Amino acid sequence: MKNRSYSVMLSALAISMTQAAFAELQPITDDELSEYSGQGAVAFDIEEIGSTSYTRVTLGMEADLQMNIDTLEAGRYAKAGETYDADINITNLSFGSISTDANQLQLDGQAYAINDIIPFELNDPFFEIARDDNDELTGFRIGFGEARGQLSGDFNSISGNVEAEVVDFFGTQYQTTMLDTNGDQDSSRSSYFGASNAQTGGATDCSLGLYCYNLADYKTLDIGARNATTGQVDYTSDFFISFQKEATDWQTDNGMISTDLGAFINLPTAMQIDLTSGINATGTDRVRSEYIDRGNGLF
């Protein structure tokens, strides 16, 4: 993990370097100030949206990492009408990967020698709290101003959203959401995603895999924003995990995302499922995320 060094700009005063150490401090003009640049280590933002107040603290940091986590589980509690025990359950979770092809361009546009780490990029992390009009805490989330990289795992159940694009045989494009087994939108403890019945006019069928896909078949997700012009993967600012004690809306680049009680994870991907070509239609293979083959499918 690597960090940038940061400077705090004092906008009111400047020290003249050509005068003696005890020289008088002089105000700096706007033109002179424009010649300097810097980045604050910590930024605070407060915003009122409707009856909710949001306070965000952003840390000016960069992190390139490759990390493996045996199990990520959040929001484990009894929830009526649900089969799964937890809002989020992901096993064998990995951020980043290890190169197996020196000629393949990765999401950042670079090629990596075999056995080199292909990092997951997480820049400008932030935490944010939401309060209602009675100043009661309703939610908390951790996110990133910029995120891009390969996220691998066995996605057992998700309360949240997997953003991808489905292109059907007619060339129609759909943005995916989490689905229940009937093909209807359901962001609570789901294991399917795709284009909902509301989008396809009732054509979604999870048993046949028609506009509906089992998240367990997608072992690696390309976190990022797909550039519609170039097809490349840009950074996304909407990768976050949140925790709510009641229904809470969170702001993203695509508008507000409504979340319910418990844990929620938003996974914006650059993935395109193309039914005409068959690309990604049956899932994605897991990338290598360990140096040693322990026989557990991570090598």
C-alpha positions in Angstrom: 0.0 0.0 0.0 1.4 3.4 -0.9 0.4 6.8 0.3 0.9 10.2 -1.2 2.4 13.0 0.8 0.2 16.0 1.3 0.5 19.7 2.0 -1.9 22.1 3.6 -2.2 25.4 1.9 -2.3 28.5 4.0 -4.4 30.8 1.7 -4.2 33.9 3.9 -0.5 34.5 4.3 2.7 33.8 2.4 6.3 34.0 3.7 8.7 35.9 1.6 11.8 33.7 1.1 14.0 36.5 -0.1 13.8 38.5 3.1 15.3 37.9 6.5 13.8 35.3 8.8 12.0 38.0 10.8 10.6 39.8 7.8 7.0 41.0 8.0 4.3 38.6 6.8 2.5 40.0 3.8 -0.9 39.1 2.4 -0.9 37.1 -0.9 -2.9 38.3 -3.9 -5.3 36.1 -5.8 -2.9 36.1 -8.8 0.0 34.9 -6.6 -2.2 32.3 -4.9 -3.1 30.8 -8.3 0.6 29.8 -8.8 0.4 27.4 -5.9 -1.3 24.1 -5.7 -1.9 21.6 -2.9 -4.3 19.0 -1.6 -5.8 18.8 1.9 -5.3 15.6 3.8 -8.8 15.7 5.2 -11.9 17.3 3.6 -15.3 17.8 5.3 -18.6 18.1 3.4 -22.1 18.7 4.9 -25.2 18.5 2.7 -28.9 18.7 3.3 -31.1 16.6 1.0 -34.7 16.7 2.0 -35.0 15.9 5.7 -31.7 14.2 5.9 -28.3 15.7 6.7 -25.1 14.1 5.3 -21.7 14.6 6.8 -18.8 13.2 4.7 -15.1 13.1 5.7 -12.7 12.3 2.8 -9.1 11.4 3.3 -6.7 12.4 0.5 -5.0 9.0 0.1 -4.2 6.5 -2.6 -4.0 2.8 -2.1 -2.9 0.1 -4.5 -3.5 -3.3 -3.0 -3.9 -7.0 -3.5 -5.7 -8.6 -0.5 -7.5 -11.8 0.3 -10.2 -12.2 2.9 -11.6 -15.6 3.8 -15.1 -14.4 4.6 -16.9 -11.1 4.5 -20.2 -11.3 6.4 -22.3 -8.3 7.5 -25.8 -7.8 8.7 -26.4 -11.3 10.2 -29.8 -11.2 11.9 -33.2 -12.8 11.5 -35.1 -11.2 8.7 -38.7 -12.3 7.9 -39.2 -13.9 4.5 -35.5 -14.4 3.8 -33.7 -17.7 3.2 -30.1 -16.4 3.7 -28.8 -15.6 7.2 -26.9 -12.4 6.4 -27.3 -9.3 4.3 -23.9 -9.8 2.8 -22.0 -13.1 2.6 -18.9 -13.4 0.4 -16.3 -16.0 0.8 -12.8 -16.2 -0.7 -13.0 -12.4 -1.3 -10.0 -10.9 -3.2 -9.1 -7.4 -4.2 -6.7 -7.3 -7.1 -5.0 -10.3 -8.7 -1.7 -11.8 -9.9 -0.7 -11.7 -13.5 -0.7 -14.9 -15.6 -0.2 -13.2 -19.0 2.4 -10.6 -19.7 0.7 -9.5 -22.9 -2.7 -8.9 -21.5 -3.8 -5.3 -20.9 -5.4 -4.9 -17.5 -8.2 -2.5 -16.4 -5.7 0.3 -15.9 -4.4 -0.1 -19.5 -1.1 -1.6 -18.4 0.4 -5.0 -18.9 2.1 -6.8 -15.9 4.8 -9.4 -16.0 3.8 -12.9 -15.0 3.6 -13.2 -11.1 3.4 -9.4 -10.7 0.6 -8.0 -8.6 -2.2 -6.3 -10.6 -3.5 -3.9 -7.9 -7.0 -2.9 -6.9 -7.0 0.9 -6.9 -8.8 2.7 -4.0 -8.3 6.4 -3.9 -9.7 9.2 -1.7 -11.6 7.0 0.8 -14.4 8.6 2.7 -16.8 7.8 5.5 -20.3 9.4 5.7 -23.0 9.6 8.2 -26.7 10.3 7.6 -29.0 12.0 10.2 -32.7 12.6 10.1 -34.4 15.9 10.9 -34.4 14.9 14.6 -30.6 14.6 14.4 -30.8 10.9 14.9 -28.2 8.7 13.1 -29.9 6.7 10.4 -26.9 5.3 8.4 -23.2 5.1 7.9 -21.2 4.2 4.8 -17.6 3.8 3.7 -16.8 4.5 0.1 -14.1 5.8 -2.3 -13.8 8.8 -4.6 -12.1 6.5 -7.1 -12.1 2.7 -7.4 -11.0 0.3 -10.1 -9.9 -3.3 -10.1 -10.8 -6.9 -10.1 -13.0 -8.1 -7.2 -13.2 -11.9 -6.9 -15.2 -14.1 -4.6 -18.0 -16.6 -4.0 -20.9 -14.2 -3.8 -23.3 -16.2 -1.7 -25.9 -13.5 -0.8 -26.0 -9.8 -1.5 -28.1 -7.0 -0.1 -27.2 -4.3 -2.5 -26.7 -3.8 -6.1 -24.5 -5.2 -9.0 -24.4 -2.7 -11.8 -23.7 -4.2 -15.2 -25.0 -3.9 -18.8 -27.0 -6.5 -20.6 -27.3 -6.3 -24.4 -30.0 -8.7 -25.7 -30.4 -10.3 -29.2 -32.2 -7.2 -30.4 -29.4 -4.8 -29.3 -31.5 -3.4 -26.5 -29.4 -2.4 -23.5 -30.5 -2.9 -19.9 -28.8 -1.8 -16.6 -28.9 -4.7 -14.1 -30.2 -4.8 -10.5 -30.4 -7.6 -8.0 -33.4 -9.9 -8.6 -35.4 -12.5 -6.7 -36.0 -15.9 -8.2 -39.1 -14.6 -10.1 -37.0 -12.0 -11.9 -38.4 -9.0 -10.0 -36.1 -6.4 -8.5 -35.0 -7.4 -5.0 -32.0 -5.8 -3.3 -32.4 -7.8 0.0 -30.3 -11.0 0.4 -30.4 -11.9 -3.3 -28.2 -14.2 -5.3 -29.4 -13.3 -8.8 -28.9 -10.1 -10.9 -30.0 -9.0 -14.3 -32.7 -7.0 -16.1 -36.0 -7.1 -14.1 -39.4 -8.1 -15.4 -40.3 -4.4 -15.1 -37.6 -3.6 -17.7 -38.1 -6.6 -20.1 -41.9 -6.6 -20.0 -42.1 -9.8 -18.0 -39.6 -11.8 -20.1 -37.1 -12.3 -17.3 -36.8 -15.9 -16.3 -34.2 -17.0 -13.7 -34.8 -20.7 -14.2 -33.8 -20.4 -17.8 -31.2 -17.7 -17.4 -33.1 -15.3 -19.6 -32.1 -11.8 -18.6 -31.3 -13.2 -15.1 -28.0 -14.5 -13.9 -26.8 -16.4 -10.9 -24.1 -14.2 -9.1 -22.4 -17.4 -8.0 -21.3 -18.0 -11.6 -19.5 -14.7 -11.7 -16.2 -15.3 -9.8 -14.5 -12.0 -10.8 -16.2 -8.6 -11.2 -14.4 -5.7 -12.9 -15.2 -2.8 -10.6 -15.2 0.4 -12.5 -17.1 2.4 -15.0 -17.3 1.2 -18.6 -16.4 4.0 -21.0 -19.1 3.7 -23.7 -16.9 5.4 -26.3 -13.6 3.5 -25.8 -14.8 0.4 -24.0 -12.1 1.0 -21.5 -12.6 0.9 -17.7 -12.6 4.3 -15.9 -12.7 4.9 -12.2 -16.0 4.7 -10.4 -17.0 6.8 -7.4 -19.9 4.6 -6.4 -18.2 1.6 -4.8 -19.3 1.6 -1.2 -20.6 -0.5 1.7 -23.2 1.0 4.1 -25.0 0.2 7.3 -28.5 1.5 8.2 -30.8 1.3 11.2 -33.7 2.4 9.0 -34.3 3.1 5.3 -31.7 5.6 4.1 -30.9 7.2 0.7 -27.2 7.5 -0.5 -26.1 9.8 -3.2 -24.2 8.4 -6.2 -23.2 9.7 -9.7 -26.4 8.1 -11.1 -28.7 9.5 -8.5 -29.9 8.4 -5.1 -29.8 4.7 -4.0 -32.4 3.6 -1.5 -31.2 1.2 1.2 -33.1 -0.6 3.9 -32.3 -1.7 7.4 -29.1 -3.6 7.7 -26.0 -3.8 5.5 -25.8 -2.8 1.8 -23.0 -3.1 -0.8 -22.9 -1.3 -4.1 -20.8 -3.0 -6.8 -20.6 -0.8 -10.0 -18.9 -2.9 -12.7 -17.7 -2.4 -16.2 -19.1 -5.8 -17.2 -21.2 -6.2 -20.3 -23.2 -9.3 -20.9 -23.8 -9.6 -24.6 -26.3 -12.2 -25.6 -25.5 -12.0 -29.3 -21.8 -12.9 -28.8 -22.3 -14.8 -25.6 -19.6 -12.7 -23.8 -20.0 -13.1 -20.0 -23.4 -14.8 -20.6 -22.6 -17.9 -18.5 -20.4 -16.2 -15.9 -16.7 -15.2 -15.5 -13.7 -17.2 -14.4 -11.9 -16.3 -11.2 -8.5 -14.6 -11.7 -5.5 -15.8 -9.8 -5.2 -14.3 -6.4 -2.6 -16.4 -4.6 1.1 -17.2 -5.3 0.8 -20.8 -4.0 -1.6 -23.4 -5.3 -3.3 -24.7 -2.2 -6.0 -26.5 -4.3 -8.8 -24.1 -3.3 -9.3 -22.5 -6.7 -7.5 -19.2 -5.9 -4.3 -20.0 -7.8 
